[in-house]
């Protein structure tokens, strides 16, 4: 997951212009969230879009006189306005040549605690990545972070919530992690669960299969597959919510069974699957439990050296479901995968680590070390450790190590700190 939040979007008929909205109702940013109010139109035949997006950023952002945003290079910025904004400049992005850096120049430094609110308008035809996911087509719109169609802070270290308005052709449905309503002929999507991007699917002809926690949206996949996915998702949500949701209950979500090739992906309560084997019970539960677990993991930034935490703990939470509900053998199969995949991954984290570590670190080496830790401190203390992480919103490795010391003592935390810093590029490791 890149996990990988914000409001999920929708489709419009042919190139709709922006629709006025009451910017005064845009909520103040809290807890480091970026709030947005956006109106978007799509030209489905040409594959283009036009948008007007108001962003209200937390006071910690843009402490100087420049606010850097990322946007796809195929989109032309027509203006960036607001009380603190006077102009904008366009440059290249270090993250990807497909993205541009939009530097909004402010009227000098903004005082701490003051709102940083800007409105950016843009239009064009983005050159979408060849991932099989992102598309603006007459029969489907599907967009997420990889298309960079929506402006976000350049460090990719904030989550977003907000409101998006657009129009959709008759008979189309919109899938997202937010609520979907209709007002004045437009679709209104409101997202209250923070996400790293604006991700959505819009298409005609979805069938719905509702459950207690999830609704499955599908078409060609068929009802048998949809029911298998619903059962697994409900099982995962019930187990994880019962374990981690005492203070923050899982709000329910949607799963799209996409009629396309290419990979699946997920946001906290919005999951897209493209290839599903309804008979692969263990793998289906492992994937869905991992993604549902992300509802409780704390986003630290897409490129942060602490990013390993969210994937490692989601992976381990999924394995706990397998152990508790399917059996020890299922857990042991995950352990074998972790050991083999993480053996040559290198250090997980050191105080000097500056960037996000590779896949093998977060998805393999990290959960393998959690298995070692559980055996070392015992299941009772380990349950306190992982439950505390998921419930408290820990987002930094240093804070995690301090949490472990409070739960299991100085020896355990010192051992764990040494292990996450150790270079694992050697053969023959085994769980003690």
C-alpha positions as CSV (number, residue, x, y, z in Angstrom):
1,X,0.0,0.0,0.0
2,X,1.1,3.4,-0.6
3,X,-0.8,3.7,1.8
4,X,-0.5,4.6,1.7
5,X,-6.0,9.7,2.4
6,X,-8.5,12.0,1.6
7,X,-11.6,12.3,-0.2
8,X,-12.4,10.1,-3.0
9,X,-13.5,11.4,-6.1
10,X,-15.8,10.6,-8.9
11,X,-16.5,11.1,-12.5
12,X,-18.1,13.7,-14.5
13,X,-19.8,13.8,-17.8
14,X,-18.1,15.6,-20.6
15,X,-15.7,18.2,-19.2
16,X,-17.7,20.0,-16.6
17,X,-16.6,23.3,-15.3
18,X,-16.1,24.0,-11.7
19,X,-19.0,24.6,-9.4
20,X,-19.1,27.2,-6.8
21,X,-18.8,26.1,-3.1
22,X,-18.9,27.8,0.2
23,X,-15.2,28.1,1.1
24,X,-16.1,29.6,4.5
25,X,-17.3,26.2,5.7
26,X,-13.9,24.6,5.0
27,X,-12.9,23.3,8.5
28,X,-9.7,24.4,10.1
29,X,-6.8,22.0,9.9
30,X,-6.2,19.9,13.0
31,X,-3.8,17.1,13.9
32,X,-1.6,17.8,10.9
33,X,-4.4,17.1,8.3
34,X,-4.8,19.0,5.1
35,X,-8.4,19.9,4.4
36,X,-9.7,20.5,0.9
37,X,-12.8,21.7,-1.0
38,X,-12.6,20.8,-4.6
39,X,-14.7,20.9,-7.8
40,X,-13.5,18.7,-10.7
41,X,-14.8,18.1,-14.2
42,X,-13.7,15.5,-16.7
43,X,-13.7,15.3,-20.5
44,X,-14.2,11.5,-20.8
45,X,-13.6,11.4,-24.6
46,X,-10.4,13.4,-24.5
47,X,-9.1,12.0,-21.2
48,X,-8.8,15.5,-19.7
49,X,-9.9,17.3,-16.6
50,X,-10.3,20.7,-15.1
51,X,-10.3,21.5,-11.4
52,X,-10.5,24.2,-8.7
53,X,-9.1,23.0,-5.4
54,X,-9.0,25.0,-2.1
55,X,-6.4,23.6,0.4
56,X,-6.2,24.6,4.0
57,X,-2.9,23.5,5.4
58,X,-1.8,23.1,9.1
59,X,0.3,25.9,10.5
60,X,3.4,23.7,10.5
61,X,3.4,23.8,6.7
62,X,5.1,26.6,4.7
63,X,6.9,28.2,7.6
64,X,8.7,30.3,5.1
65,X,7.4,32.2,2.1
66,X,6.9,29.3,-0.3
67,X,4.3,26.5,-0.3
68,X,5.5,23.6,-2.5
69,X,2.9,21.3,-4.1
70,X,3.1,18.3,-6.4
71,X,0.9,18.0,-9.5
72,X,1.1,16.1,-12.8
73,X,3.3,17.8,-15.4
74,X,0.5,17.4,-18.0
75,X,-1.8,19.7,-16.1
76,X,-1.5,23.5,-16.6
77,X,-1.8,25.6,-13.5
78,X,-4.1,28.5,-14.3
79,X,-3.8,30.3,-11.0
80,X,-3.0,30.0,-7.3
81,X,-4.8,32.5,-5.2
82,X,-5.5,33.2,-1.5
83,X,-4.9,35.6,1.2
84,X,-1.3,34.6,1.7
85,X,-0.6,33.8,-2.0
86,X,0.8,36.3,-4.6
87,X,2.1,34.1,-7.5
88,X,3.4,30.7,-8.4
89,X,6.3,29.1,-10.1
90,X,6.6,25.8,-12.0
91,X,9.6,23.5,-11.7
92,X,10.7,19.8,-11.9
93,X,10.1,17.3,-9.1
94,X,12.8,15.1,-7.5
95,X,10.2,12.4,-7.0
96,X,9.3,11.7,-10.6
97,X,9.8,13.3,-14.0
98,X,6.0,12.9,-14.5
99,X,5.3,15.4,-11.8
100,X,5.9,19.1,-11.6
101,X,6.6,21.2,-8.5
102,X,4.2,24.0,-8.1
103,X,5.8,26.6,-5.7
104,X,3.1,28.9,-4.4
105,X,4.8,32.2,-3.4
106,X,3.3,33.8,-0.3
107,X,3.3,37.4,0.9
108,X,6.0,36.6,3.3
109,X,6.2,34.1,6.2
110,X,2.9,33.1,7.7
111,X,2.7,33.4,11.5
112,X,2.6,30.2,13.5
113,X,-1.0,29.1,14.1
114,X,-2.4,31.1,11.2
115,X,-4.4,29.5,8.4
116,X,-2.6,28.7,5.1
117,X,-5.4,28.6,2.6
118,X,-4.9,28.7,-1.1
119,X,-7.0,28.0,-4.2
120,X,-5.3,26.4,-7.2
121,X,-7.0,26.0,-10.6
122,X,-5.6,23.8,-13.3
123,X,-6.6,21.8,-16.4
124,X,-5.2,19.5,-19.1
125,X,-4.7,15.9,-20.1
126,X,-2.4,14.0,-17.7
127,X,-0.1,11.3,-19.2
128,X,-1.3,8.6,-16.9
129,X,1.1,5.8,-15.8
130,X,0.9,2.4,-17.5
131,X,0.0,0.6,-14.3
132,X,-3.4,-0.6,-15.6
133,X,-5.1,1.4,-12.8
134,X,-5.2,5.1,-13.5
135,X,-7.5,6.1,-16.4
136,X,-9.9,8.7,-17.7
137,X,-12.0,6.9,-20.3
138,X,-15.6,7.0,-21.6
139,X,-16.4,3.8,-19.6
140,X,-14.2,4.3,-16.5
141,X,-12.4,6.8,-14.3
142,X,-10.0,5.6,-11.8
143,X,-7.3,7.8,-10.2
144,X,-5.0,7.7,-7.2
145,X,-1.6,9.1,-6.1
146,X,0.4,7.6,-8.9
147,X,-1.4,9.8,-11.5
148,X,-0.8,12.9,-9.3
149,X,-3.9,14.5,-10.6
150,X,-4.6,16.2,-7.3
151,X,-2.2,18.7,-5.7
152,X,-0.6,17.6,-2.4
153,X,2.2,18.9,-0.2
154,X,5.5,18.1,-1.9
155,X,7.0,16.1,1.0
156,X,4.0,13.7,0.7
157,X,3.9,13.6,4.5
158,X,0.4,14.8,5.2
159,X,-3.0,13.1,5.1
160,X,-6.0,14.8,3.7
161,X,-9.8,14.9,4.3
162,X,-12.4,17.0,2.6
163,X,-15.2,17.5,0.1
164,X,-15.2,17.0,-3.7
165,X,-17.9,17.9,-6.2
166,X,-18.4,16.8,-9.7
167,X,-21.0,15.5,-12.2
168,X,-21.3,12.0,-13.5
169,X,-23.1,10.5,-16.5
170,X,-26.5,9.0,-15.8
171,X,-26.2,5.5,-14.4
172,X,-22.6,5.9,-13.2
173,X,-21.6,5.0,-9.6
174,X,-18.7,6.3,-7.5
175,X,-16.7,4.2,-5.1
176,X,-14.5,5.8,-2.4
177,X,-13.8,5.7,1.3
178,X,-16.2,8.6,1.9
179,X,-19.9,9.2,1.8
180,X,-21.4,9.8,-1.7
181,X,-24.4,12.1,-2.0
182,X,-26.1,14.1,-4.7
183,X,-26.8,17.8,-4.6
184,X,-27.8,20.3,-7.4
185,X,-27.1,17.7,-10.1
186,X,-23.6,17.0,-8.8
187,X,-22.1,14.1,-6.9
188,X,-20.6,15.2,-3.6
189,X,-18.0,13.0,-2.0
190,X,-17.1,13.7,1.6
191,X,-14.1,11.9,3.2
192,X,-13.6,12.0,7.0
193,X,-11.1,9.1,7.2
194,X,-7.7,10.6,6.5
195,X,-5.9,9.3,3.3
196,X,-2.7,10.2,1.6
197,X,-4.4,11.0,-1.7
198,X,-7.6,11.4,-3.5
199,X,-8.4,8.0,-4.9
200,X,-11.7,6.8,-6.4
201,X,-13.4,4.7,-9.0
202,X,-16.3,5.8,-11.1
203,X,-18.1,3.6,-13.7
204,X,-21.5,2.5,-14.9
205,X,-23.1,-0.8,-13.9
206,X,-21.8,-1.7,-10.5
207,X,-23.8,-4.3,-8.6
208,X,-23.7,-4.0,-4.8
209,X,-23.3,-6.7,-2.2
210,X,-23.7,-5.1,1.3
211,X,-22.4,-6.5,4.6
212,X,-22.1,-5.3,8.1
213,X,-18.8,-3.5,7.7
214,X,-18.2,-3.5,3.9
215,X,-20.0,-3.1,0.6
216,X,-18.6,-5.0,-2.4
217,X,-19.0,-3.3,-5.8
218,X,-18.6,-5.6,-8.7
219,X,-19.8,-6.5,-12.2
220,X,-17.9,-9.1,-14.2
221,X,-16.3,-10.7,-11.2
222,X,-19.6,-12.4,-10.4
223,X,-21.6,-12.9,-7.2
224,X,-19.6,-16.0,-6.0
225,X,-16.3,-14.1,-6.0
226,X,-18.0,-11.0,-4.5
227,X,-19.4,-13.1,-1.6
228,X,-16.0,-14.7,-0.9
229,X,-14.4,-11.3,-0.7
230,X,-17.2,-10.0,1.5
231,X,-16.8,-12.9,3.9
232,X,-13.1,-12.4,4.2
233,X,-13.4,-8.6,4.6
234,X,-16.1,-9.0,7.3
235,X,-14.0,-11.6,9.1
236,X,-10.9,-9.3,9.1
237,X,-12.8,-6.2,10.1
238,X,-14.6,-8.0,13.0
239,X,-11.4,-9.5,14.3
240,X,-9.2,-6.4,14.1
241,X,-11.9,-4.0,15.3
242,X,-12.5,-6.3,18.3
243,X,-8.8,-6.2,19.0
244,X,-7.7,-2.6,18.2
245,X,-11.0,-0.6,18.0
246,X,-11.8,0.1,21.6
247,X,-11.1,3.8,21.1
248,X,-11.5,4.1,17.3
249,X,-14.0,1.8,15.7
250,X,-13.6,0.8,12.1
251,X,-16.1,3.0,10.2
252,X,-16.9,0.5,7.4
253,X,-15.7,0.7,3.8
254,X,-16.1,-0.3,0.2
255,X,-14.3,-2.9,-1.9
256,X,-14.3,-2.6,-5.7
257,X,-13.7,-5.7,-7.8
258,X,-12.4,-3.9,-10.9
259,X,-13.1,-5.0,-14.4
260,X,-9.6,-4.4,-15.6
261,X,-6.1,-6.0,-15.5
262,X,-3.4,-4.6,-13.4
263,X,-2.7,-4.5,-9.6
264,X,-5.0,-3.9,-6.7
265,X,-4.4,-1.3,-4.0
266,X,-6.0,-0.1,-0.9
267,X,-6.6,2.9,1.3
268,X,-7.8,2.7,4.9
269,X,-11.4,1.9,4.1
270,X,-11.3,1.7,0.3
271,X,-9.9,-1.4,-1.4
272,X,-9.6,-2.2,-5.1
273,X,-9.0,-5.8,-6.2
274,X,-8.5,-6.8,-9.9
275,X,-7.7,-10.5,-9.7
276,X,-9.4,-12.6,-7.0
277,X,-9.4,-16.4,-6.6
278,X,-12.4,-17.0,-4.4
279,X,-11.0,-20.4,-3.3
280,X,-7.7,-18.9,-1.9
281,X,-9.1,-18.4,1.6
282,X,-5.8,-18.0,3.3
283,X,-4.2,-15.5,0.8
284,X,-7.5,-13.5,0.5
285,X,-7.7,-13.1,4.3
286,X,-4.0,-12.2,4.6
287,X,-4.4,-9.4,2.0
288,X,-7.6,-8.0,3.3
289,X,-6.6,-8.2,7.0
290,X,-3.4,-6.3,6.1
291,X,-5.3,-3.6,4.4
292,X,-8.0,-3.3,7.1
293,X,-5.2,-3.1,9.7
294,X,-4.0,0.1,8.1
295,X,-7.0,1.9,9.5
296,X,-5.1,1.9,12.8
297,X,-1.5,2.5,11.6
298,X,-0.2,6.0,11.7
299,X,1.0,7.6,8.5
300,X,4.5,9.1,8.9
301,X,5.1,10.3,5.4
302,X,5.4,8.4,2.1
303,X,9.2,8.7,2.0
304,X,9.8,8.7,5.8
305,X,12.4,6.4,7.3
306,X,9.6,5.4,9.8
307,X,7.3,4.3,7.0
308,X,8.3,0.6,7.7
309,X,6.2,0.7,10.8
310,X,2.8,0.9,9.0
311,X,3.5,-2.0,6.7
312,X,5.3,-4.2,9.2
313,X,2.5,-3.9,11.8
314,X,-0.3,-4.3,9.2
315,X,1.5,-7.4,7.9
316,X,1.8,-8.8,11.5
317,X,-1.8,-8.0,12.4
318,X,-2.9,-10.0,9.3
319,X,-0.7,-12.9,10.4
320,X,-2.3,-12.8,13.9
321,X,-5.7,-13.3,12.3
322,X,-4.3,-16.3,10.4
323,X,-2.9,-17.8,13.5
324,X,-6.0,-17.2,15.7
325,X,-8.7,-18.0,13.1
326,X,-7.1,-20.4,10.6
327,X,-4.3,-22.0,12.5
328,X,-0.6,-22.0,13.5
329,X,0.4,-23.6,10.2
330,X,-0.9,-20.5,8.3
331,X,1.1,-18.2,10.6
332,X,4.2,-20.4,10.1
333,X,3.9,-20.1,6.3
334,X,4.0,-16.3,6.7
335,X,7.0,-16.6,9.0
336,X,8.9,-18.6,6.3
337,X,8.1,-16.0,3.7
338,X,9.3,-13.2,6.0
339,X,12.5,-15.0,6.9
340,X,13.4,-15.8,3.3
341,X,12.4,-12.4,1.9
342,X,14.1,-10.3,4.6
343,X,17.3,-12.2,5.0
344,X,19.2,-9.8,2.7
345,X,17.2,-6.7,3.2
346,X,19.7,-4.7,5.2
347,X,18.9,-2.6,8.3
348,X,15.2,-1.8,9.1
349,X,16.0,1.5,10.8
350,X,18.9,3.4,12.4
351,X,19.0,6.9,13.9
352,X,20.8,8.0,10.7
353,X,18.3,6.6,8.3
354,X,16.9,9.4,6.1
355,X,14.6,7.7,3.5
356,X,11.9,5.1,3.2
357,X,13.4,1.6,3.1
358,X,12.7,-1.0,0.4
359,X,9.8,-3.4,0.2
360,X,11.7,-6.3,1.7
361,X,12.4,-4.3,4.8
362,X,8.8,-3.2,5.6
363,X,7.0,-6.4,4.4
364,X,9.6,-9.1,5.3
365,X,12.4,-8.1,7.6
366,X,10.2,-6.0,9.9
367,X,7.5,-8.6,10.6
368,X,10.1,-11.3,11.0
369,X,11.7,-9.2,13.8
370,X,8.3,-8.8,15.4
371,X,8.0,-12.6,15.4
372,X,11.4,-12.8,17.2
373,X,10.3,-10.2,19.7
374,X,7.0,-12.1,20.4
375,X,9.0,-15.2,21.2
376,X,11.4,-13.3,23.3
377,X,9.0,-11.3,25.6
378,X,6.0,-13.7,25.5
379,X,2.6,-13.4,24.0
380,X,1.1,-11.4,26.9
381,X,3.7,-8.6,26.8
382,X,3.7,-8.7,23.0
383,X,-0.1,-8.3,22.9
384,X,0.3,-5.2,25.1
385,X,3.0,-3.9,22.8
386,X,1.2,-4.4,19.5
387,X,-2.2,-3.3,20.9
388,X,-0.6,-0.2,22.3
389,X,1.0,0.6,19.0
390,X,-2.2,0.3,17.1
391,X,-4.3,2.2,19.6
392,X,-1.9,5.1,20.4
393,X,-1.0,6.3,16.9
394,X,2.7,5.8,17.3
395,X,4.4,7.1,14.1
396,X,8.1,7.2,14.9
397,X,10.5,4.3,15.5
398,X,12.0,6.1,18.5
399,X,8.6,6.3,20.1
400,X,8.0,2.6,19.3
401,X,11.2,1.6,21.1
402,X,10.3,3.8,24.1
403,X,6.8,2.1,24.1
404,X,8.4,-1.3,24.1
405,X,10.6,-0.4,27.1
406,X,7.5,0.6,29.1
407,X,5.8,-2.7,28.2
408,X,8.7,-5.2,28.4
409,X,11.6,-3.5,30.0
410,X,15.0,-2.0,29.0
411,X,16.6,-5.3,28.0
412,X,13.9,-6.1,25.4
413,X,13.9,-2.6,24.0
414,X,17.7,-2.5,23.7
415,X,17.6,-5.9,21.9
416,X,14.9,-4.7,19.5
417,X,16.7,-1.5,18.8
418,X,19.9,-3.3,18.0
419,X,18.0,-5.8,15.7
420,X,16.2,-3.2,13.6
421,X,19.6,-1.5,13.1
422,X,21.5,-4.7,12.3
423,X,22.4,-5.4,8.7
424,X,20.6,-8.6,7.9
425,X,22.4,-9.4,4.7
426,X,23.5,-12.8,5.8
427,X,22.2,-16.4,5.4
428,X,20.9,-18.9,7.9
429,X,18.9,-16.8,10.3
430,X,16.3,-18.5,12.5
431,X,13.9,-17.4,15.1
432,X,15.5,-18.1,18.5
